[in-house]
Amino acid sequence: MPQSSRRLSVSGQALLDTPLLNKGTAFSNEERSLFHLHGRLPVAVHTLDEQVAQAYSNVMAQPDTLSRHVTLRTIQDSNETLFYALLDRHLREMMPLVYTPGVGQACQEFSKIWQRPRGLFLSAEHKGHIADLIASSEYDNIRLIIVTDGERILGLGDLGANGMGIPIGKISLYTACAGLNPELLLPVTLDVGTNNTALRDDPSYIGSRSPRLRGEAYAQFVEEFVTAIKKRWPSILLHWEDFAGPNAAPLLQRYREALPSFNDDIQGTAAITTAAILSGVKANKQTLAQQRIVIVGGGSAGCGIANQLFQALLADGLKEEEARALFFILDRPGLLTQDMPNLTQGQKPFARHEPSSNGQGRDLASVISDEKPTILIGVSGQADIFSEEIIRTMAAHCDRPLIFPLSNPTSHVEATPEDILHWTDGRALVSTGSPFAPVHINGRTIPIDQTNNAYIFPGLGLGALACHTQQISDRMLMKAAQAIAEHSADHPEQASLLPPLEEMKNVALAVARAVAYQAREEKLCPDFDDATLNQRLAELSWAPLYSSYVPA
């Protein structure tokens, strides 16, 4: 059944060329007469259900992940209602195509597979004119922006303008997982050049061929962007995505109070990892304070995870010194220690008070052997760094270790779930950053949770917009993590740390309510009652159903 009637002033080919309005062969004969579509379409009239079945068949018939991604994007660029209906009914199969791991290869090949404009590419050449570029009336309803500068795309490095595949993919998950109206969402790439010489030399590359802006020139460009969008959309929510370490945390710190914004790599990854760890600790009938936590990868994601878990420990009553003593963070120099030069602001609070040797700290094998951790998290981007020796050593002193190889894409994972479970005789609780198939061991089938930011950011965005928050606070993110952990407990039959993907919309709604109520408690938003929140959530929501059209 159509969800409503809608008055349109566009007709003919222009209507068919508007993805948010196009229905393809689902236009009724009456609509074809009213909007001059006879002859432009074949005579058959199909239902949305029939279109979804055919679209699903077309996608799954493709020979590989990249081809399936391209087919999905072609559907999205032609008929967005059909695209989201397909995701809605087959999320488990479609998410790896629009998100990790499929989006990684899609970004690498983005210039070659690019077919139709989507989102905004703001180039350094546009400096001084960003306000003009976003002034068009077609952007009047925008409420949320995902922005990247393409410098740290997954574990693939500097992909420049090709990084646009990430905002496009994640924008689609705001709708698929939280039901946010796609008319409110805008993907943006700040094309400030690239230091990837292979891209600059590639004739097909669609971005600027200049080296990356650095220093003051870069800061001024980002400042112009933030100033322009805040003036254009005073209540905009800004989602930072895949900025490299030297810029990610400083940009978040600079702008998180200027407008409601968050960095998904730092805060989203931290929140969902915290949710999975809280679930795992509860499954082990322990407390977070009983854990010893090793994090391999001291970049923005690793430090963000450490800080979120640190805040959870403080909330449980530990003193700061007691909480910090539970963390061991390793990066290129090994275990991070206070005497090392060039520690980042995120690393300094967790660096250990022990001497390094010529600037090198203990290696991972030594830390695992000496410190006997119960939790091992990988955000290093280094494939196979969790060796058999390391995992077996950990499992020797911990009955049910939590081992999270979170690096994306799959080719960069620290160890595969199958190896980890075989090396621990099936005892480890494993969660990954990319999807993996269940593992069969000792007569059991063990599902592998994906510690997927899509559990966090869609509901976080929905709740933030619904309550009109002025800021995304650390406590709001903690409430999001706790809401997911509580939702996980409702599905003990899944034997999983996180809710099933089929529960994504319920999860997003639970997260949205949790963050909205926390924003109200911190007085970060105007006061509201339950009825008002429910109304605002409904106003932001959208379902992939066809409206009936009548001329304006």
C-alpha positions as CSV (number, residue, x, y, z in Angstrom):
1,M,0.0,0.0,0.0
2,P,1.3,3.5,-0.7
3,Q,2.3,5.5,2.4
4,S,0.6,8.7,1.2
5,S,-0.4,10.9,-1.7
6,R,2.1,13.5,-2.9
7,R,1.7,16.5,-5.1
8,L,4.4,16.8,-7.8
9,S,5.3,19.6,-10.2
10,V,7.9,17.5,-12.1
11,S,6.9,15.2,-14.9
12,G,8.1,13.2,-17.9
13,Q,11.8,12.3,-18.1
14,A,12.7,14.7,-15.3
15,L,10.5,12.6,-13.0
16,L,12.1,9.4,-14.1
17,D,15.5,11.0,-13.5
18,T,14.8,11.9,-9.9
19,P,15.8,8.9,-7.8
20,L,13.8,9.9,-4.7
21,L,10.6,10.2,-6.8
22,N,11.1,7.6,-9.6
23,K,9.0,4.4,-9.3
24,G,10.1,2.8,-12.6
25,T,7.6,0.2,-13.8
26,A,5.5,0.7,-10.6
27,F,3.9,3.9,-11.9
28,S,0.2,3.2,-12.3
29,N,-1.4,3.7,-15.7
30,E,-3.3,6.7,-14.2
31,E,0.1,8.2,-13.1
32,R,1.6,7.5,-16.5
33,S,-1.2,9.6,-18.0
34,L,-1.0,12.4,-15.5
35,F,2.8,12.7,-15.7
36,H,3.4,12.0,-19.4
37,L,5.1,8.7,-18.8
38,H,3.4,6.6,-21.5
39,G,5.9,5.5,-24.0
40,R,8.8,6.4,-21.7
41,L,8.1,3.1,-19.8
42,P,7.3,-0.4,-21.0
43,V,3.6,-1.2,-20.6
44,A,3.9,-3.7,-17.7
45,V,3.0,-2.4,-14.2
46,H,4.8,-4.0,-11.3
47,T,4.4,-3.9,-7.5
48,L,7.2,-2.9,-5.3
49,D,7.4,-6.5,-4.1
50,E,7.9,-7.7,-7.6
51,Q,10.6,-5.1,-8.2
52,V,12.4,-6.0,-5.0
53,A,12.4,-9.7,-6.0
54,Q,13.9,-8.9,-9.4
55,A,16.4,-6.4,-8.0
56,Y,17.6,-9.0,-5.4
57,S,18.0,-11.6,-8.2
58,N,20.0,-9.1,-10.3
59,V,22.3,-8.2,-7.5
60,M,23.0,-11.8,-6.3
61,A,23.5,-12.9,-9.9
62,Q,26.6,-10.7,-10.2
63,P,29.9,-12.7,-10.0
64,D,31.7,-10.8,-7.3
65,T,31.4,-8.2,-4.5
66,L,32.4,-5.2,-6.6
67,S,29.9,-6.0,-9.3
68,R,27.2,-6.4,-6.7
69,H,28.1,-3.1,-5.2
70,V,27.9,-1.4,-8.6
71,T,24.5,-3.0,-9.3
72,L,23.2,-1.8,-5.9
73,R,24.5,1.7,-6.5
74,T,22.9,1.8,-10.0
75,I,19.6,0.9,-8.4
76,Q,20.1,3.7,-5.8
77,D,20.9,6.2,-8.5
78,S,17.7,5.3,-10.4
79,N,15.1,4.5,-7.7
80,E,15.9,5.1,-4.0
81,T,12.6,3.6,-2.7
82,L,13.5,0.3,-4.4
83,F,17.1,0.5,-3.2
84,Y,16.0,0.9,0.5
85,A,13.2,-1.6,0.2
86,L,15.9,-4.1,-1.0
87,L,18.1,-3.2,2.0
88,D,15.2,-3.4,4.3
89,R,14.3,-6.9,3.3
90,H,17.8,-8.3,2.8
91,L,20.0,-6.3,5.2
92,R,22.2,-9.2,6.2
93,E,23.2,-9.8,2.5
94,M,23.2,-6.1,1.3
95,M,25.1,-4.5,4.2
96,P,28.5,-6.0,3.3
97,L,28.0,-4.6,-0.2
98,V,27.2,-1.0,0.7
99,Y,29.4,-1.0,3.8
100,T,32.4,-3.1,4.9
101,P,34.0,-5.0,3.3
102,G,32.5,-4.2,-0.1
103,V,32.8,-0.5,0.2
104,G,36.6,-0.8,0.6
105,Q,37.1,-2.2,-2.9
106,A,34.5,0.2,-4.2
107,C,36.5,3.2,-2.9
108,Q,39.7,1.9,-4.5
109,E,37.8,1.7,-7.8
110,F,35.5,4.6,-7.2
111,S,36.8,6.7,-10.1
112,K,36.4,3.8,-12.5
113,I,32.8,2.9,-11.4
114,W,31.6,6.5,-10.9
115,Q,28.4,6.9,-13.0
116,R,26.2,9.6,-11.6
117,P,26.7,12.6,-9.2
118,R,25.7,12.0,-5.6
119,G,26.6,14.3,-2.7
120,L,28.9,17.3,-2.8
121,F,32.6,17.3,-3.7
122,L,34.1,20.5,-2.2
123,S,37.5,21.1,-3.6
124,A,40.3,23.3,-2.3
125,E,39.8,25.2,-5.6
126,H,36.4,26.2,-4.2
127,K,37.9,28.1,-1.2
128,G,36.0,31.2,-0.7
129,H,32.9,29.9,-2.4
130,I,31.7,27.0,-0.2
131,A,28.7,29.0,1.0
132,D,27.7,29.6,-2.7
133,L,27.9,25.9,-3.5
134,I,25.6,24.8,-0.7
135,A,23.0,27.6,-1.2
136,S,20.8,25.8,-3.7
137,S,17.2,25.3,-2.7
138,E,17.6,21.6,-3.3
139,Y,19.5,21.4,0.0
140,D,17.0,23.3,2.1
141,N,15.8,20.2,4.0
142,I,19.3,18.8,4.9
143,R,19.7,18.0,8.6
144,L,22.7,15.7,8.7
145,I,26.0,15.7,6.8
146,I,28.7,12.9,6.7
147,V,32.0,14.5,5.7
148,T,35.4,12.9,4.8
149,D,38.6,14.2,3.4
150,G,39.5,10.7,2.1
151,E,42.9,10.5,3.9
152,R,42.3,7.4,6.0
153,I,39.8,5.2,4.2
154,L,39.4,2.0,6.3
155,G,42.8,0.5,6.4
156,L,43.5,1.5,2.8
157,G,45.1,4.9,3.4
158,D,44.8,8.0,1.3
159,L,42.2,7.5,-1.4
160,G,41.5,11.2,-2.0
161,A,38.2,11.9,-3.7
162,N,37.6,8.2,-4.1
163,G,36.8,8.2,-0.4
164,M,33.3,9.5,-1.3
165,G,32.2,5.9,-1.3
166,I,32.3,5.9,2.5
167,P,29.9,8.8,3.1
168,I,27.6,7.5,0.4
169,G,27.5,4.1,2.0
170,K,27.1,5.3,5.6
171,I,24.4,7.7,4.6
172,S,22.4,4.8,3.2
173,L,22.7,3.0,6.6
174,Y,21.1,6.0,8.4
175,T,18.0,5.2,6.4
176,A,18.3,1.4,6.3
177,C,19.1,1.0,10.0
178,A,17.3,3.9,11.6
179,G,14.6,4.9,9.1
180,L,15.9,8.4,8.7
181,N,14.4,10.2,5.7
182,P,17.0,10.2,2.9
183,E,15.9,13.7,1.8
184,L,17.5,15.0,5.1
185,L,21.0,13.4,4.5
186,L,24.0,14.7,2.5
187,P,27.4,13.0,1.8
188,V,30.3,15.4,1.4
189,T,33.9,15.0,0.4
190,L,36.5,17.7,1.1
191,D,38.8,17.2,-1.9
192,V,42.0,18.7,-0.5
193,G,44.2,16.8,-2.9
194,T,46.0,13.4,-2.3
195,N,49.5,12.2,-1.6
196,N,48.7,9.0,-3.3
197,T,50.8,9.4,-6.4
198,A,49.3,6.3,-8.1
199,L,45.9,8.1,-8.0
200,R,47.3,11.4,-9.2
201,D,48.9,9.6,-12.2
202,D,45.7,7.6,-13.0
203,P,43.9,9.2,-16.0
204,S,40.6,8.0,-14.6
205,Y,41.0,9.7,-11.2
206,I,38.1,12.1,-10.6
207,G,39.6,14.2,-7.9
208,S,42.2,17.0,-7.5
209,R,45.7,16.0,-8.6
210,S,47.3,18.3,-6.2
211,P,49.3,17.2,-3.1
212,R,47.2,17.3,0.1
213,L,46.7,20.7,1.7
214,R,48.5,20.8,5.0
215,G,48.9,23.2,7.9
216,E,47.2,26.5,8.0
217,A,45.8,26.2,4.4
218,Y,44.0,23.0,5.4
219,A,42.7,24.4,8.7
220,Q,41.3,27.5,6.9
221,F,39.5,25.3,4.4
222,V,37.9,23.1,7.0
223,E,37.0,26.3,9.0
224,E,35.3,27.8,6.0
225,F,33.3,24.5,5.5
226,V,32.1,24.3,9.1
227,T,31.3,28.0,9.2
228,A,29.3,27.8,6.0
229,I,27.2,24.7,6.9
230,K,26.5,26.1,10.4
231,K,25.2,29.3,8.9
232,R,23.2,27.5,6.1
233,W,21.7,24.9,8.5
234,P,21.9,26.1,12.1
235,S,20.7,22.8,13.5
236,I,22.9,20.6,11.3
237,L,24.4,17.4,12.7
238,L,27.9,16.8,11.4
239,H,29.4,13.2,11.2
240,W,33.2,13.2,10.7
241,E,34.4,10.1,8.8
242,D,37.8,8.7,7.9
243,F,40.1,11.6,8.7
244,A,43.7,10.7,9.3
245,G,45.0,10.5,12.9
246,P,46.8,13.9,13.0
247,N,43.6,15.7,12.0
248,A,40.8,13.5,13.3
249,A,41.0,14.2,17.1
250,P,42.0,17.9,16.8
251,L,39.1,18.6,14.4
252,L,36.7,16.8,16.7
253,Q,38.0,18.7,19.7
254,R,37.8,22.1,17.9
255,Y,34.3,21.7,16.5
256,R,32.4,19.4,18.9
257,E,31.0,22.3,20.8
258,A,30.6,24.6,17.8
259,L,27.8,22.4,16.4
260,P,26.5,18.9,17.2
261,S,29.1,16.7,15.7
262,F,31.0,13.4,16.3
263,N,33.8,11.4,14.7
264,D,32.5,7.9,14.0
265,D,36.0,6.4,13.8
266,I,36.9,7.6,17.2
267,Q,33.6,7.7,19.1
268,G,31.3,5.3,17.1
269,T,34.0,2.6,17.1
270,A,34.6,3.1,20.8
271,A,30.9,3.0,21.6
272,I,30.1,-0.2,19.8
273,T,33.3,-1.9,21.0
274,T,32.3,-0.9,24.6
275,A,28.8,-2.4,24.0
276,A,30.2,-5.7,22.8
277,I,32.7,-5.8,25.7
278,L,30.0,-5.1,28.3
279,S,28.0,-7.9,26.8
280,G,31.0,-10.3,26.8
281,V,32.0,-9.4,30.4
282,K,28.4,-10.0,31.5
283,A,28.4,-13.4,29.6
284,N,31.5,-14.3,31.6
285,K,29.8,-13.3,34.8
286,Q,32.5,-10.8,35.6
287,T,32.8,-7.0,35.9
288,L,34.7,-4.6,33.7
289,A,37.0,-3.8,36.6
290,Q,38.2,-7.4,36.6
291,Q,39.6,-7.1,33.1
292,R,43.1,-6.3,31.7
293,I,42.8,-4.7,28.3
294,V,45.4,-4.7,25.5
295,I,44.7,-2.5,22.5
296,V,46.9,-2.9,19.4
297,G,46.8,0.3,17.4
298,G,47.3,3.6,19.1
299,G,45.6,5.8,16.5
300,S,42.3,7.6,16.9
301,A,40.2,4.5,17.0
302,G,42.4,2.7,19.6
303,C,42.6,5.7,21.8
304,G,38.9,6.3,21.4
305,I,38.1,2.8,22.6
306,A,40.4,3.2,25.5
307,N,38.8,6.4,26.6
308,Q,35.3,5.0,26.3
309,L,36.2,2.0,28.4
310,F,38.0,4.2,30.8
311,Q,34.8,6.3,31.3
312,A,32.8,3.1,31.9
313,L,35.3,2.1,34.6
314,L,35.0,5.4,36.3
315,A,31.2,5.1,36.2
316,D,31.6,1.7,37.9
317,G,33.5,3.5,40.8
318,L,37.1,3.0,40.0
319,K,39.6,5.8,40.6
320,E,41.4,7.3,37.6
321,E,44.7,5.6,38.5
322,E,43.1,2.3,39.1
323,A,41.3,2.5,35.8
324,R,44.3,3.6,33.7
325,A,46.4,0.7,35.2
326,L,44.1,-1.8,33.3
327,F,45.2,-0.6,29.8
328,F,48.1,-1.5,27.7
329,I,48.2,0.2,24.3
330,L,50.7,-0.7,21.6
331,D,51.6,1.1,18.4
332,R,54.5,1.1,16.0
333,P,57.1,1.5,18.9
334,G,55.5,-1.3,20.9
335,L,53.9,-0.7,24.3
336,L,53.5,3.0,24.7
337,T,55.4,4.5,27.6
338,Q,55.5,7.9,29.1
339,D,59.2,8.5,28.1
340,M,58.5,8.2,24.4
341,P,58.6,11.3,22.2
342,N,55.7,12.4,20.0
343,L,52.9,10.8,21.9
344,T,49.5,12.1,20.8
345,Q,47.1,13.7,23.2
346,G,45.0,10.5,23.0
347,Q,47.9,8.3,23.8
348,K,49.4,10.2,26.7
349,P,46.8,9.3,29.4
350,F,47.3,5.6,28.7
351,A,51.1,5.4,28.2
352,R,52.7,3.2,30.9
353,H,55.1,4.4,33.6
354,E,58.0,2.1,32.6
355,P,61.2,2.8,30.7
356,S,61.4,2.1,26.9
357,S,64.6,0.8,25.3
358,N,65.9,3.2,22.7
359,G,62.3,4.5,22.1
360,Q,60.9,0.9,21.8
361,G,58.4,-0.6,24.2
362,R,57.7,-4.2,24.9
363,D,56.3,-6.2,21.9
364,L,52.9,-7.7,21.8
365,A,54.1,-11.3,22.7
366,S,55.8,-10.0,25.8
367,V,52.8,-7.9,26.9
368,I,50.5,-10.9,26.5
369,S,52.8,-13.2,28.4
370,D,53.7,-10.7,31.2
371,E,50.4,-8.9,31.7
372,K,47.9,-11.8,31.2
373,P,45.1,-9.7,29.6
374,T,41.5,-10.9,29.4
375,I,40.6,-8.6,26.4
376,L,42.6,-8.1,23.2
377,I,41.5,-5.5,20.7
378,G,43.1,-5.0,17.3
379,V,42.7,-1.7,15.4
380,S,46.2,-1.8,13.8
381,G,45.4,-2.4,10.2
382,Q,48.1,-5.1,10.3
383,A,47.0,-8.5,8.9
384,D,47.8,-11.6,11.0
385,I,49.5,-9.7,13.9
386,F,47.5,-11.8,16.3
387,S,49.7,-14.9,15.8
388,E,48.9,-18.4,17.0
389,E,51.5,-18.1,19.7
390,I,50.0,-14.9,21.0
391,I,46.4,-16.2,21.0
392,R,47.4,-19.5,22.7
393,T,49.4,-17.7,25.3
394,M,46.4,-15.5,26.1
395,A,44.1,-18.5,26.2
396,A,46.4,-20.3,28.6
397,H,45.7,-17.9,31.4
398,C,42.1,-16.8,30.5
399,D,39.3,-19.3,30.2
400,R,37.1,-17.2,27.9
401,P,39.2,-14.3,26.4
402,L,37.5,-11.5,24.5
403,I,39.4,-11.1,21.2
404,F,38.3,-8.4,18.8
405,P,40.3,-8.1,15.5
406,L,38.5,-5.0,14.3
407,S,40.6,-3.8,11.4
408,N,38.9,-3.2,8.0
409,P,38.8,-4.4,5.3
410,T,39.0,-8.1,5.7
411,S,42.4,-8.3,4.2
412,H,43.8,-6.2,7.1
413,V,42.2,-8.2,9.9
414,E,44.6,-9.1,12.8
415,A,43.5,-12.7,12.8
416,T,40.5,-14.6,11.4
417,P,37.7,-15.8,13.8
418,E,38.3,-19.4,12.5
419,D,41.9,-19.3,13.6
420,I,41.2,-17.6,16.9
421,L,38.5,-20.2,17.8
422,H,40.7,-23.1,16.8
423,W,43.6,-21.8,18.8
424,T,41.4,-21.4,21.8
425,D,39.5,-24.6,21.4
426,G,36.3,-22.6,20.8
427,R,36.6,-20.7,24.1
428,A,37.2,-17.2,22.9
429,L,34.4,-14.6,22.5
430,V,35.2,-13.1,19.1
431,S,33.9,-10.0,17.3
432,T,35.3,-8.5,14.1
433,G,35.1,-5.2,12.2
434,S,34.0,-6.9,8.9
435,P,31.4,-9.7,8.5
436,F,32.7,-13.3,8.8
437,A,30.8,-16.6,8.4
438,P,30.0,-18.7,11.4
439,V,32.7,-21.0,12.6
440,H,32.1,-24.8,13.1
441,I,34.1,-26.3,15.9
442,N,33.7,-29.1,18.4
443,G,30.2,-29.9,17.1
444,R,29.1,-26.3,17.6
445,T,28.3,-23.5,15.2
446,I,29.6,-20.2,16.6
447,P,28.2,-17.0,15.0
448,I,30.7,-14.2,14.6
449,D,29.5,-10.8,15.7
450,Q,30.4,-7.8,13.7
451,T,31.4,-4.9,16.0
452,N,29.8,-2.6,13.4
453,N,29.5,1.1,13.9
454,A,26.1,0.8,12.2
455,Y,24.7,-0.3,15.5
456,I,25.7,3.1,16.9
457,F,25.6,6.0,14.4
458,P,22.2,5.7,12.9
459,G,20.4,5.7,16.3
460,L,22.8,8.3,17.6
461,G,21.9,10.6,14.6
462,L,18.2,9.9,14.9
463,G,18.2,10.7,18.7
464,A,20.4,13.8,18.3
465,L,18.1,15.3,15.6
466,A,14.9,14.4,17.5
467,C,16.0,16.1,20.7
468,H,17.7,19.1,19.0
469,T,20.9,18.6,21.0
470,Q,23.6,21.3,20.8
471,Q,26.4,18.8,21.4
472,I,27.2,15.1,21.3
473,S,28.6,14.4,24.7
474,D,30.7,11.4,25.9
475,R,27.8,10.4,28.2
476,M,25.4,10.3,25.3
477,L,27.8,7.8,23.6
478,M,28.0,5.8,26.7
479,K,24.3,5.6,26.9
480,A,24.2,4.4,23.3
481,A,26.7,1.6,24.2
482,Q,24.7,0.6,27.2
483,A,21.4,0.6,25.3
484,I,22.9,-1.9,22.8
485,A,24.4,-4.1,25.5
486,E,21.0,-4.2,27.2
487,H,19.3,-5.0,23.9
488,S,21.9,-7.8,23.3
489,A,20.8,-9.4,26.6
490,D,17.3,-9.7,25.2
491,H,18.6,-12.3,22.7
492,P,20.4,-15.0,24.7
493,E,19.3,-17.6,22.1
494,Q,21.7,-15.9,19.6
495,A,24.7,-16.8,21.7
496,S,26.1,-13.4,20.5
497,L,27.6,-10.3,22.0
498,L,25.4,-8.0,19.8
499,P,21.8,-8.1,18.6
500,P,21.1,-9.7,15.2
501,L,21.2,-7.5,12.2
502,E,17.5,-8.1,11.7
503,E,16.9,-6.1,14.9
504,M,18.8,-3.0,13.6
505,K,15.8,-0.7,13.5
506,N,14.7,-1.6,17.0
507,V,18.3,-1.1,18.2
508,A,18.5,2.3,16.5
509,L,15.3,3.4,18.2
510,A,16.6,2.2,21.6
511,V,19.8,4.1,21.0
512,A,17.9,7.2,19.8
513,R,15.8,7.3,23.0
514,A,18.8,6.7,25.2
515,V,20.9,9.5,23.8
516,A,18.0,12.0,23.7
517,Y,17.1,11.4,27.3
518,Q,20.8,11.8,28.2
519,A,21.0,15.1,26.3
520,R,18.0,16.3,28.2
521,E,19.6,15.2,31.5
522,E,22.8,17.2,30.7
523,K,20.6,20.2,29.5
524,L,22.2,20.0,26.1
525,C,18.8,20.4,24.4
526,P,15.5,22.1,25.1
527,D,13.3,20.2,27.5
528,F,10.8,17.7,26.0
529,D,8.3,15.1,27.2
530,D,7.8,11.6,25.9
531,A,5.0,12.6,23.5
532,T,7.1,15.3,21.9
533,L,10.0,12.9,21.5
534,N,7.8,10.3,19.9
535,Q,6.3,12.9,17.5
536,R,9.8,14.1,16.5
537,L,11.0,10.6,15.9
538,A,8.0,10.0,13.7
539,E,8.6,13.2,11.7
540,L,12.2,12.2,10.9
541,S,11.2,8.6,9.9
542,W,10.6,7.3,6.4
543,A,9.7,3.9,5.0
544,P,10.6,2.5,1.6
545,L,7.0,2.5,0.2
546,Y,5.7,4.2,-2.9
547,S,3.5,7.3,-2.5
548,S,0.7,7.8,-5.0
549,Y,1.3,11.0,-7.1
550,V,-1.0,13.7,-8.2
551,P,-0.1,16.9,-10.1
552,A,0.6,20.0,-8.0
